[in-house]
Amino acid sequence: MAFGRHKLAVLLLVLSISLLLYLLLPTAKPEPEEPKLEILRSEPQDNLNVTVRRATLSGDWPTFYREAVPRSPLEGGPPERFTVLLLHGQSFTSKTWEDLGTLQILSEHGYRALAIDLPGQSLQAQPMSSEKGRTDYLLHIMESLGTRQLVLISPSMSGLFSLPLLLQHPDRLRGFIPIAPVGTKGFKREQYQQIQVPTLIVYGTLDNNLGVQSLESLQNLPNHTLGPLKGAGHACYMDRPEEFHSSLLMFLSKL
C-alpha cells in the first residue's frame, strides 16, 4: 500500500513540474511565411500568355493578380521592357483591364503587365486605414513580384494607395499614370514639386469633379505630361480606350 502511494506521489510531482515548465517557458512563435503565389489558370492567347494568380500577403488579405507576359525575344517576341502595375477604381477590379484589352496590348508591346485587386471593405480596418499601411501594402506586392521599380497606373479610388507611394517612395516608380485619382488634396504643392517621376496625367474633359480637382494638384509635378481624353467622363479610359491606349504607349516608349 505504501509503495503504491509513493508511486502516485511521484507521478503527481512529475505532472506538476511538467505543467509548471509549460507555463513558464516562452511560447515559440512561428516564423512569418513568405508570400506565396499560386497559379489558378493559364490561358495562351495568340502571342502572349495571360495568367491569373493569387497571392496571400501579410495582413491576411488575399490579393488577386492578372498578369500578361509577352513572348521572349528569343521566341520572336518584342524586346523585353519593364513592369506596368495597374490598380483600379472603386467599382472595378483587375478584370477590368483584361476586358478592356489593356493587359494584352501592353504585353504585345513587350511590357510585363500586372493588374491587382485592391482590398475593398478592408480600407476601414488597420492597417489599410492609414497611408503607411496602404503604402506598405503596395511595396510588399512589389517585393513579392520581384520588381524594384515599375510604372504605376492609378485611377480614381486607387489614388489612396498610389499617391502616398509616389510622394514617400518616388525611387520605386519609373513612371506614374494617375487617372483622376482620389486624395490629391491631401498633399501640399511643395510636396508635389519635389517629385521628379515622369507622369502622364490622364483625365476626361467631361469629368468636372475629380478630373478637375486632381488636375489642379497633379500639375504641380514638374515632370508631367497632360493626356486629356475629349468627351470622356470620370472613367475616361473606358469611354475612350483607343485614345487612352495610344497615349499610354506613347508615354511608356519615352521612359
PyRosetta script that sets phi, psi and omega in degrees:
from pyrosetta import init, pose_from_sequence

init()
pose = pose_from_sequence("MAFGRHKLAVLLLVLSISLLLYLLLPTAKPEPEEPKLEILRSEPQDNLNVTVRRATLSGDWPTFYREAVPRSPLEGGPPERFTVLLLHGQSFTSKTWEDLGTLQILSEHGYRALAIDLPGQSLQAQPMSSEKGRTDYLLHIMESLGTRQLVLISPSMSGLFSLPLLLQHPDRLRGFIPIAPVGTKGFKREQYQQIQVPTLIVYGTLDNNLGVQSLESLQNLPNHTLGPLKGAGHACYMDRPEEFHSSLLMFLSKL")
pose.set_psi(1, -45.0)
pose.set_omega(1, 179.9)
pose.set_phi(2, -62.7)
pose.set_psi(2, -37.8)
pose.set_omega(2, -179.3)
pose.set_phi(3, -65.1)
pose.set_psi(3, -39.0)
pose.set_omega(3, 178.7)
pose.set_phi(4, -65.3)
pose.set_psi(4, -39.9)
pose.set_omega(4, 178.1)
pose.set_phi(5, -65.9)
pose.set_psi(5, -35.0)
pose.set_omega(5, 179.5)
pose.set_phi(6, -65.1)
pose.set_psi(6, -42.5)
pose.set_omega(6, 178.4)
pose.set_phi(7, -63.6)
pose.set_psi(7, -40.1)
pose.set_omega(7, 179.6)
pose.set_phi(8, -64.6)
pose.set_psi(8, -39.9)
pose.set_omega(8, -179.9)
pose.set_phi(9, -65.7)
pose.set_psi(9, -41.6)
pose.set_omega(9, 179.2)
pose.set_phi(10, -64.0)
pose.set_psi(10, -42.0)
pose.set_omega(10, 179.2)
pose.set_phi(11, -61.9)
pose.set_psi(11, -44.0)
pose.set_omega(11, 179.0)
pose.set_phi(12, -64.0)
pose.set_psi(12, -37.2)
pose.set_omega(12, 179.7)
pose.set_phi(13, -65.4)
pose.set_psi(13, -43.6)
pose.set_omega(13, 179.3)
pose.set_phi(14, -62.7)
pose.set_psi(14, -44.0)
pose.set_omega(14, 179.2)
pose.set_phi(15, -63.3)
pose.set_psi(15, -39.3)
pose.set_omega(15, 180.0)
pose.set_phi(16, -64.8)
pose.set_psi(16, -44.0)
pose.set_omega(16, 179.3)
pose.set_phi(17, -63.9)
pose.set_psi(17, -41.3)
pose.set_omega(17, 179.2)
pose.set_phi(18, -61.9)
pose.set_psi(18, -43.8)
pose.set_omega(18, 179.2)
pose.set_phi(19, -63.8)
pose.set_psi(19, -41.1)
pose.set_omega(19, -179.7)
pose.set_phi(20, -64.1)
pose.set_psi(20, -43.3)
pose.set_omega(20, 178.7)
pose.set_phi(21, -63.7)
pose.set_psi(21, -38.8)
pose.set_omega(21, 179.6)
pose.set_phi(22, -62.0)
pose.set_psi(22, -40.2)
pose.set_omega(22, -178.3)
pose.set_phi(23, -75.4)
pose.set_psi(23, -31.6)
pose.set_omega(23, -174.5)
pose.set_phi(24, -87.8)
pose.set_psi(24, -34.1)
pose.set_omega(24, -177.7)
pose.set_phi(25, -69.3)
pose.set_psi(25, 138.6)
pose.set_omega(25, 178.8)
pose.set_phi(26, -65.1)
pose.set_psi(26, 142.0)
pose.set_omega(26, 179.1)
pose.set_phi(27, -76.2)
pose.set_psi(27, 128.6)
pose.set_omega(27, 179.6)
pose.set_phi(28, -69.3)
pose.set_psi(28, 126.8)
pose.set_omega(28, -179.2)
pose.set_phi(29, -94.1)
pose.set_psi(29, 132.7)
pose.set_omega(29, -179.5)
pose.set_phi(30, -68.2)
pose.set_psi(30, 143.8)
pose.set_omega(30, 177.9)
pose.set_phi(31, -65.7)
pose.set_psi(31, 139.3)
pose.set_omega(31, 178.4)
pose.set_phi(32, -61.9)
pose.set_psi(32, 139.3)
pose.set_omega(32, -178.6)
pose.set_phi(33, -79.1)
pose.set_psi(33, 144.9)
pose.set_omega(33, 175.2)
pose.set_phi(34, -71.1)
pose.set_psi(34, 150.0)
pose.set_omega(34, 176.1)
pose.set_phi(35, -55.0)
pose.set_psi(35, 138.6)
pose.set_omega(35, -179.1)
pose.set_phi(36, -118.1)
pose.set_psi(36, 135.1)
pose.set_omega(36, 175.8)
pose.set_phi(37, -105.7)
pose.set_psi(37, 127.4)
pose.set_omega(37, 178.9)
pose.set_phi(38, -120.1)
pose.set_psi(38, 118.4)
pose.set_omega(38, 179.8)
pose.set_phi(39, -75.3)
pose.set_psi(39, 121.7)
pose.set_omega(39, -179.8)
pose.set_phi(40, -88.8)
pose.set_psi(40, -38.4)
pose.set_omega(40, 176.7)
pose.set_phi(41, -160.2)
pose.set_psi(41, 156.9)
pose.set_omega(41, 178.0)
pose.set_phi(42, -136.8)
pose.set_psi(42, 124.6)
pose.set_omega(42, -175.4)
pose.set_phi(43, -126.6)
pose.set_psi(43, 107.1)
pose.set_omega(43, 174.9)
pose.set_phi(44, -63.1)
pose.set_psi(44, 134.1)
pose.set_omega(44, 177.8)
pose.set_phi(45, -133.4)
pose.set_psi(45, 97.6)
pose.set_omega(45, 179.5)
pose.set_phi(46, 57.1)
pose.set_psi(46, -114.1)
pose.set_omega(46, -174.1)
pose.set_phi(47, -94.6)
pose.set_psi(47, 12.8)
pose.set_omega(47, -178.5)
pose.set_phi(48, -138.9)
pose.set_psi(48, 173.4)
pose.set_omega(48, 179.7)
pose.set_phi(49, -126.7)
pose.set_psi(49, 115.9)
pose.set_omega(49, -179.5)
pose.set_phi(50, -104.2)
pose.set_psi(50, 126.8)
pose.set_omega(50, 178.7)
pose.set_phi(51, -126.0)
pose.set_psi(51, 151.7)
pose.set_omega(51, 172.6)
pose.set_phi(52, -112.3)
pose.set_psi(52, 124.9)
pose.set_omega(52, -176.3)
pose.set_phi(53, -123.5)
pose.set_psi(53, 156.2)
pose.set_omega(53, 176.3)
pose.set_phi(54, -128.0)
pose.set_psi(54, 133.4)
pose.set_omega(54, 176.8)
pose.set_phi(55, -128.3)
pose.set_psi(55, 138.1)
pose.set_omega(55, 174.4)
pose.set_phi(56, -101.3)
pose.set_psi(56, 116.5)
pose.set_omega(56, -177.5)
pose.set_phi(57, -104.8)
pose.set_psi(57, 171.9)
pose.set_omega(57, -179.8)
pose.set_phi(58, -59.9)
pose.set_psi(58, 145.7)
pose.set_omega(58, -177.2)
pose.set_phi(59, 98.8)
pose.set_psi(59, -0.8)
pose.set_omega(59, 175.8)
pose.set_phi(60, 62.6)
pose.set_psi(60, 32.2)
pose.set_omega(60, 174.4)
pose.set_phi(61, -103.6)
pose.set_psi(61, 112.3)
pose.set_omega(61, 175.0)
pose.set_phi(62, -70.8)
pose.set_psi(62, 131.5)
pose.set_omega(62, -177.9)
pose.set_phi(63, -117.6)
pose.set_psi(63, 132.2)
pose.set_omega(63, -178.5)
pose.set_phi(64, -103.8)
pose.set_psi(64, 134.4)
pose.set_omega(64, -178.0)
pose.set_phi(65, -116.5)
pose.set_psi(65, 145.7)
pose.set_omega(65, 167.1)
pose.set_phi(66, -125.4)
pose.set_psi(66, 123.4)
pose.set_omega(66, -172.1)
pose.set_phi(67, -126.2)
pose.set_psi(67, 135.2)
pose.set_omega(67, 175.0)
pose.set_phi(68, -118.5)
pose.set_psi(68, 118.1)
pose.set_omega(68, -177.6)
pose.set_phi(69, -116.1)
pose.set_psi(69, 122.9)
pose.set_omega(69, -179.5)
pose.set_phi(70, -72.3)
pose.set_psi(70, 163.4)
pose.set_omega(70, 173.7)
pose.set_phi(71, -63.8)
pose.set_psi(71, 152.6)
pose.set_omega(71, 176.8)
pose.set_phi(72, -66.2)
pose.set_psi(72, 146.4)
pose.set_omega(72, 176.0)
pose.set_phi(73, -56.2)
pose.set_psi(73, -29.6)
pose.set_omega(73, 178.6)
pose.set_phi(74, -66.3)
pose.set_psi(74, -22.4)
pose.set_omega(74, 179.4)
pose.set_phi(75, -97.2)
pose.set_psi(75, 12.6)
pose.set_omega(75, 179.7)
pose.set_phi(76, 91.0)
pose.set_psi(76, 11.5)
pose.set_omega(76, 179.4)
pose.set_phi(77, -83.8)
pose.set_psi(77, 177.2)
pose.set_omega(77, 179.7)
pose.set_phi(78, -71.3)
pose.set_psi(78, 164.7)
pose.set_omega(78, 177.6)
pose.set_phi(79, -58.3)
pose.set_psi(79, 145.0)
pose.set_omega(79, 179.9)
pose.set_phi(80, -69.3)
pose.set_psi(80, 132.6)
pose.set_omega(80, 177.8)
pose.set_phi(81, -122.4)
pose.set_psi(81, -158.3)
pose.set_omega(81, -173.7)
pose.set_phi(82, -95.7)
pose.set_psi(82, -177.6)
pose.set_omega(82, -177.5)
pose.set_phi(83, -92.6)
pose.set_psi(83, 137.8)
pose.set_omega(83, 175.0)
pose.set_phi(84, -117.1)
pose.set_psi(84, 122.6)
pose.set_omega(84, 179.6)
pose.set_phi(85, -105.8)
pose.set_psi(85, 124.3)
pose.set_omega(85, -177.1)
pose.set_phi(86, -108.8)
pose.set_psi(86, 124.2)
pose.set_omega(86, 173.9)
pose.set_phi(87, -96.8)
pose.set_psi(87, -174.0)
pose.set_omega(87, -177.1)
pose.set_phi(88, -145.7)
pose.set_psi(88, 165.9)
pose.set_omega(88, 179.3)
pose.set_phi(89, -84.7)
pose.set_psi(89, 179.1)
pose.set_omega(89, -173.6)
pose.set_phi(90, -57.4)
pose.set_psi(90, -42.2)
pose.set_omega(90, -174.1)
pose.set_phi(91, -94.2)
pose.set_psi(91, 9.5)
pose.set_omega(91, -174.0)
pose.set_phi(92, -126.0)
pose.set_psi(92, 177.6)
pose.set_omega(92, 179.0)
pose.set_phi(93, -139.9)
pose.set_psi(93, -176.6)
pose.set_omega(93, 177.3)
pose.set_phi(94, -62.2)
pose.set_psi(94, -27.5)
pose.set_omega(94, -178.3)
pose.set_phi(95, -64.9)
pose.set_psi(95, -23.6)
pose.set_omega(95, 178.3)
pose.set_phi(96, -55.9)
pose.set_psi(96, -43.3)
pose.set_omega(96, -178.0)
pose.set_phi(97, -71.7)
pose.set_psi(97, -27.5)
pose.set_omega(97, 175.6)
pose.set_phi(98, -72.4)
pose.set_psi(98, -45.6)
pose.set_omega(98, -179.5)
pose.set_phi(99, -65.6)
pose.set_psi(99, -35.3)
pose.set_omega(99, -178.4)
pose.set_phi(100, -73.7)
pose.set_psi(100, -16.6)
pose.set_omega(100, -179.4)
pose.set_phi(101, 90.5)
pose.set_psi(101, 2.2)
pose.set_omega(101, -176.7)
pose.set_phi(102, -64.0)
pose.set_psi(102, -43.4)
pose.set_omega(102, 179.7)
pose.set_phi(103, -60.2)
pose.set_psi(103, -44.2)
pose.set_omega(103, -178.6)
pose.set_phi(104, -66.4)
pose.set_psi(104, -43.7)
pose.set_omega(104, -179.0)
pose.set_phi(105, -62.2)
pose.set_psi(105, -44.2)
pose.set_omega(105, 179.0)
pose.set_phi(106, -63.3)
pose.set_psi(106, -41.4)
pose.set_omega(106, 179.6)
pose.set_phi(107, -64.2)
pose.set_psi(107, -41.5)
pose.set_omega(107, -179.9)
pose.set_phi(108, -62.4)
pose.set_psi(108, -23.8)
pose.set_omega(108, 179.3)
pose.set_phi(109, -98.6)
pose.set_psi(109, 11.3)
pose.set_omega(109, 171.8)
pose.set_phi(110, 94.5)
pose.set_psi(110, 5.4)
pose.set_omega(110, -179.4)
pose.set_phi(111, -93.0)
pose.set_psi(111, 145.2)
pose.set_omega(111, 170.0)
pose.set_phi(112, -83.5)
pose.set_psi(112, 112.7)
pose.set_omega(112, -174.8)
pose.set_phi(113, -107.8)
pose.set_psi(113, 126.7)
pose.set_omega(113, -178.9)
pose.set_phi(114, -128.5)
pose.set_psi(114, 125.4)
pose.set_omega(114, 174.7)
pose.set_phi(115, -115.3)
pose.set_psi(115, 134.6)
pose.set_omega(115, -178.6)
pose.set_phi(116, -122.3)
pose.set_psi(116, 156.0)
pose.set_omega(116, 172.8)
pose.set_phi(117, -92.2)
pose.set_psi(117, 119.5)
pose.set_omega(117, 178.5)
pose.set_phi(118, -78.9)
pose.set_psi(118, 152.8)
pose.set_omega(118, 174.7)
pose.set_phi(119, -60.0)
pose.set_psi(119, 135.1)
pose.set_omega(119, -178.8)
pose.set_phi(120, -95.6)
pose.set_psi(120, -84.8)
pose.set_omega(120, -179.1)
pose.set_phi(121, -62.5)
pose.set_psi(121, -22.1)
pose.set_omega(121, -176.7)
pose.set_phi(122, -68.8)
pose.set_psi(122, -8.8)
pose.set_omega(122, -178.8)
pose.set_phi(123, -63.3)
pose.set_psi(123, -22.4)
pose.set_omega(123, -179.6)
pose.set_phi(124, -86.9)
pose.set_psi(124, -7.1)
pose.set_omega(124, -176.7)
pose.set_phi(125, -106.8)
pose.set_psi(125, 156.9)
pose.set_omega(125, 175.3)
pose.set_phi(126, -70.3)
pose.set_psi(126, 145.2)
pose.set_omega(126, -3.7)
pose.set_phi(127, -90.9)
pose.set_psi(127, 8.7)
pose.set_omega(127, -175.9)
pose.set_phi(128, -69.7)
pose.set_psi(128, -12.3)
pose.set_omega(128, -179.5)
pose.set_phi(129, -79.2)
pose.set_psi(129, -6.4)
pose.set_omega(129, -178.5)
pose.set_phi(130, -115.4)
pose.set_psi(130, 153.9)
pose.set_omega(130, 177.2)
pose.set_phi(131, -60.2)
pose.set_psi(131, -42.2)
pose.set_omega(131, -179.1)
pose.set_phi(132, -62.8)
pose.set_psi(132, -41.5)
pose.set_omega(132, -179.7)
pose.set_phi(133, -63.0)
pose.set_psi(133, -42.1)
pose.set_omega(133, -179.6)
pose.set_phi(134, -70.8)
pose.set_psi(134, -36.4)
pose.set_omega(134, 176.7)
pose.set_phi(135, -65.2)
pose.set_psi(135, -46.2)
pose.set_omega(135, 179.1)
pose.set_phi(136, -60.5)
pose.set_psi(136, -33.9)
pose.set_omega(136, 179.5)
pose.set_phi(137, -62.2)
pose.set_psi(137, -47.8)
pose.set_omega(137, 179.2)
pose.set_phi(138, -66.3)
pose.set_psi(138, -40.0)
pose.set_omega(138, 178.6)
pose.set_phi(139, -62.5)
pose.set_psi(139, -39.1)
pose.set_omega(139, 179.4)
pose.set_phi(140, -66.1)
pose.set_psi(140, -38.4)
pose.set_omega(140, 177.0)
pose.set_phi(141, -64.4)
pose.set_psi(141, -43.0)
pose.set_omega(141, 178.7)
pose.set_phi(142, -60.8)
pose.set_psi(142, -41.4)
pose.set_omega(142, 179.1)
pose.set_phi(143, -64.9)
pose.set_psi(143, -42.8)
pose.set_omega(143, -177.9)
pose.set_phi(144, -66.7)
pose.set_psi(144, -25.8)
pose.set_omega(144, 179.0)
pose.set_phi(145, -89.4)
pose.set_psi(145, -4.0)
pose.set_omega(145, 176.0)
pose.set_phi(146, 73.9)
pose.set_psi(146, 30.7)
pose.set_omega(146, 179.1)
pose.set_phi(147, -125.5)
pose.set_psi(147, 130.8)
pose.set_omega(147, -179.4)
pose.set_phi(148, -82.8)
pose.set_psi(148, -37.2)
pose.set_omega(148, -175.2)
pose.set_phi(149, -141.0)
pose.set_psi(149, 141.0)
pose.set_omega(149, -178.8)
pose.set_phi(150, -151.3)
pose.set_psi(150, 174.4)
pose.set_omega(150, 172.4)
pose.set_phi(151, -97.8)
pose.set_psi(151, 132.6)
pose.set_omega(151, -175.3)
pose.set_phi(152, -114.0)
pose.set_psi(152, 124.3)
pose.set_omega(152, 175.5)
pose.set_phi(153, -104.5)
pose.set_psi(153, 124.4)
pose.set_omega(153, -169.8)
pose.set_phi(154, -138.0)
pose.set_psi(154, 98.7)
pose.set_omega(154, 175.3)
pose.set_phi(155, -90.8)
pose.set_psi(155, 146.7)
pose.set_omega(155, 166.3)
pose.set_phi(156, 46.4)
pose.set_psi(156, -120.4)
pose.set_omega(156, -174.4)
pose.set_phi(157, -54.3)
pose.set_psi(157, -30.6)
pose.set_omega(157, -176.4)
pose.set_phi(158, -66.7)
pose.set_psi(158, -9.4)
pose.set_omega(158, 174.7)
pose.set_phi(159, -60.1)
pose.set_psi(159, -25.6)
pose.set_omega(159, 176.9)
pose.set_phi(160, -63.5)
pose.set_psi(160, -23.7)
pose.set_omega(160, 176.9)
pose.set_phi(161, -94.8)
pose.set_psi(161, -46.5)
pose.set_omega(161, -170.1)
pose.set_phi(162, -75.6)
pose.set_psi(162, -38.1)
pose.set_omega(162, -176.1)
pose.set_phi(163, -64.8)
pose.set_psi(163, -45.2)
pose.set_omega(163, 175.3)
pose.set_phi(164, -60.1)
pose.set_psi(164, -36.8)
pose.set_omega(164, 178.3)
pose.set_phi(165, -65.2)
pose.set_psi(165, -44.6)
pose.set_omega(165, 179.4)
pose.set_phi(166, -58.4)
pose.set_psi(166, -45.3)
pose.set_omega(166, -173.5)
pose.set_phi(167, -82.5)
pose.set_psi(167, -25.3)
pose.set_omega(167, -178.3)
pose.set_phi(168, -99.7)
pose.set_psi(168, -27.0)
pose.set_omega(168, -178.2)
pose.set_phi(169, -136.5)
pose.set_psi(169, 58.3)
pose.set_omega(169, -177.7)
pose.set_phi(170, -61.0)
pose.set_psi(170, -24.3)
pose.set_omega(170, -179.9)
pose.set_phi(171, -67.4)
pose.set_psi(171, -15.3)
pose.set_omega(171, -179.5)
pose.set_phi(172, -88.6)
pose.set_psi(172, -3.1)
pose.set_omega(172, -178.1)
pose.set_phi(173, -116.2)
pose.set_psi(173, 128.0)
pose.set_omega(173, 174.4)
pose.set_phi(174, -84.2)
pose.set_psi(174, -29.2)
pose.set_omega(174, 178.2)
pose.set_phi(175, -161.4)
pose.set_psi(175, 159.6)
pose.set_omega(175, -176.8)
pose.set_phi(176, -136.8)
pose.set_psi(176, 131.0)
pose.set_omega(176, -180.0)
pose.set_phi(177, -127.3)
pose.set_psi(177, 87.1)
pose.set_omega(177, 177.2)
pose.set_phi(178, -81.3)
pose.set_psi(178, 138.0)
pose.set_omega(178, 178.7)
pose.set_phi(179, -122.4)
pose.set_psi(179, 90.2)
pose.set_omega(179, -177.3)
pose.set_phi(180, 45.7)
pose.set_psi(180, 58.0)
pose.set_omega(180, -175.8)
pose.set_phi(181, -76.3)
pose.set_psi(181, 152.9)
pose.set_omega(181, 174.0)
pose.set_phi(182, -78.0)
pose.set_psi(182, 147.1)
pose.set_omega(182, 169.4)
pose.set_phi(183, 96.6)
pose.set_psi(183, 5.6)
pose.set_omega(183, -176.5)
pose.set_phi(184, -66.6)
pose.set_psi(184, -29.5)
pose.set_omega(184, -178.7)
pose.set_phi(185, -72.7)
pose.set_psi(185, -9.3)
pose.set_omega(185, -178.7)
pose.set_phi(186, -79.4)
pose.set_psi(186, -0.4)
pose.set_omega(186, -178.5)
pose.set_phi(187, -128.2)
pose.set_psi(187, 152.7)
pose.set_omega(187, -175.7)
pose.set_phi(188, -85.5)
pose.set_psi(188, 158.2)
pose.set_omega(188, 179.0)
pose.set_phi(189, -56.4)
pose.set_psi(189, -41.9)
pose.set_omega(189, -178.5)
pose.set_phi(190, -61.7)
pose.set_psi(190, -33.1)
pose.set_omega(190, 179.0)
pose.set_phi(191, -66.7)
pose.set_psi(191, -42.6)
pose.set_omega(191, 178.2)
pose.set_phi(192, -64.7)
pose.set_psi(192, -40.4)
pose.set_omega(192, -174.7)
pose.set_phi(193, -65.9)
pose.set_psi(193, -16.6)
pose.set_omega(193, -179.6)
pose.set_phi(194, -87.9)
pose.set_psi(194, -8.2)
pose.set_omega(194, -174.9)
pose.set_phi(195, -92.7)
pose.set_psi(195, 127.0)
pose.set_omega(195, -178.1)
pose.set_phi(196, -106.0)
pose.set_psi(196, 9.6)
pose.set_omega(196, -179.4)
pose.set_phi(197, -66.1)
pose.set_psi(197, 127.5)
pose.set_omega(197, 175.7)
pose.set_phi(198, -57.7)
pose.set_psi(198, 129.3)
pose.set_omega(198, -172.6)
pose.set_phi(199, -132.0)
pose.set_psi(199, 133.3)
pose.set_omega(199, 172.7)
pose.set_phi(200, -108.8)
pose.set_psi(200, 110.7)
pose.set_omega(200, -178.6)
pose.set_phi(201, -88.5)
pose.set_psi(201, 109.1)
pose.set_omega(201, -178.1)
pose.set_phi(202, -103.7)
pose.set_psi(202, 135.0)
pose.set_omega(202, 178.6)
pose.set_phi(203, -158.8)
pose.set_psi(203, 154.1)
pose.set_omega(203, 176.1)
pose.set_phi(204, -88.4)
pose.set_psi(204, 137.6)
pose.set_omega(204, -177.7)
pose.set_phi(205, -68.3)
pose.set_psi(205, -16.1)
pose.set_omega(205, 177.8)
pose.set_phi(206, -96.2)
pose.set_psi(206, 0.7)
pose.set_omega(206, 179.3)
pose.set_phi(207, -86.8)
pose.set_psi(207, 90.4)
pose.set_omega(207, -176.0)
pose.set_phi(208, -85.3)
pose.set_psi(208, 0.6)
pose.set_omega(208, 179.6)
pose.set_phi(209, -102.3)
pose.set_psi(209, -95.0)
pose.set_omega(209, -177.8)
pose.set_phi(210, -66.6)
pose.set_psi(210, -29.7)
pose.set_omega(210, 179.3)
pose.set_phi(211, -60.2)
pose.set_psi(211, -49.9)
pose.set_omega(211, -180.0)
pose.set_phi(212, -69.0)
pose.set_psi(212, -44.1)
pose.set_omega(212, -176.6)
pose.set_phi(213, -63.1)
pose.set_psi(213, -46.8)
pose.set_omega(213, -177.8)
pose.set_phi(214, -70.1)
pose.set_psi(214, -35.4)
pose.set_omega(214, 179.5)
pose.set_phi(215, -60.4)
pose.set_psi(215, -39.6)
pose.set_omega(215, -179.8)
pose.set_phi(216, -58.5)
pose.set_psi(216, -40.4)
pose.set_omega(216, -179.2)
pose.set_phi(217, -81.7)
pose.set_psi(217, -44.5)
pose.set_omega(217, -173.3)
pose.set_phi(218, -68.1)
pose.set_psi(218, -22.9)
pose.set_omega(218, 178.3)
pose.set_phi(219, -67.0)
pose.set_psi(219, -10.3)
pose.set_omega(219, 175.9)
pose.set_phi(220, -77.9)
pose.set_psi(220, -11.1)
pose.set_omega(220, 174.5)
pose.set_phi(221, -70.1)
pose.set_psi(221, 122.1)
pose.set_omega(221, -172.0)
pose.set_phi(222, -67.0)
pose.set_psi(222, -27.3)
pose.set_omega(222, -175.5)
pose.set_phi(223, -109.9)
pose.set_psi(223, 58.8)
pose.set_omega(223, -175.2)
pose.set_phi(224, -115.3)
pose.set_psi(224, 156.0)
pose.set_omega(224, 173.7)
pose.set_phi(225, -129.1)
pose.set_psi(225, 139.2)
pose.set_omega(225, 179.8)
pose.set_phi(226, -89.1)
pose.set_psi(226, 139.0)
pose.set_omega(226, 178.0)
pose.set_phi(227, -131.1)
pose.set_psi(227, 66.0)
pose.set_omega(227, -179.4)
pose.set_phi(228, -69.7)
pose.set_psi(228, 139.5)
pose.set_omega(228, 176.0)
pose.set_phi(229, -110.5)
pose.set_psi(229, 108.4)
pose.set_omega(229, -173.1)
pose.set_phi(230, -67.1)
pose.set_psi(230, 136.6)
pose.set_omega(230, 177.0)
pose.set_phi(231, 73.0)
pose.set_psi(231, 12.0)
pose.set_omega(231, -178.4)
pose.set_phi(232, -105.3)
pose.set_psi(232, 152.1)
pose.set_omega(232, 179.1)
pose.set_phi(233, -94.2)
pose.set_psi(233, -149.0)
pose.set_omega(233, -174.5)
pose.set_phi(234, -63.5)
pose.set_psi(234, -50.0)
pose.set_omega(234, 176.7)
pose.set_phi(235, -84.4)
pose.set_psi(235, 62.2)
pose.set_omega(235, -169.9)
pose.set_phi(236, -63.2)
pose.set_psi(236, -32.0)
pose.set_omega(236, -179.8)
pose.set_phi(237, -66.3)
pose.set_psi(237, -23.4)
pose.set_omega(237, 176.5)
pose.set_phi(238, -87.2)
pose.set_psi(238, -30.8)
pose.set_omega(238, 177.6)
pose.set_phi(239, -71.5)
pose.set_psi(239, -36.2)
pose.set_omega(239, -176.1)
pose.set_phi(240, -132.1)
pose.set_psi(240, 65.2)
pose.set_omega(240, -175.1)
pose.set_phi(241, -62.4)
pose.set_psi(241, -38.7)
pose.set_omega(241, -178.5)
pose.set_phi(242, -64.9)
pose.set_psi(242, -45.8)
pose.set_omega(242, 178.5)
pose.set_phi(243, -65.0)
pose.set_psi(243, -38.7)
pose.set_omega(243, 179.4)
pose.set_phi(244, -63.2)
pose.set_psi(244, -48.4)
pose.set_omega(244, -178.4)
pose.set_phi(245, -64.0)
pose.set_psi(245, -38.0)
pose.set_omega(245, 178.6)
pose.set_phi(246, -63.2)
pose.set_psi(246, -45.7)
pose.set_omega(246, 179.0)
pose.set_phi(247, -65.2)
pose.set_psi(247, -39.5)
pose.set_omega(247, -179.9)
pose.set_phi(248, -62.6)
pose.set_psi(248, -49.4)
pose.set_omega(248, -178.0)
pose.set_phi(249, -65.1)
pose.set_psi(249, -36.3)
pose.set_omega(249, 178.2)
pose.set_phi(250, -64.1)
pose.set_psi(250, -43.2)
pose.set_omega(250, 179.0)
pose.set_phi(251, -63.9)
pose.set_psi(251, -46.8)
pose.set_omega(251, -177.9)
pose.set_phi(252, -63.3)
pose.set_psi(252, -34.9)
pose.set_omega(252, -177.6)
pose.set_phi(253, -65.9)
pose.set_psi(253, -19.2)
pose.set_omega(253, -177.4)
pose.set_phi(254, -96.8)
pose.set_psi(254, -2.5)
pose.set_omega(254, -178.7)
pose.set_phi(255, -81.9)
pose.dump_pdb("model.pdb")
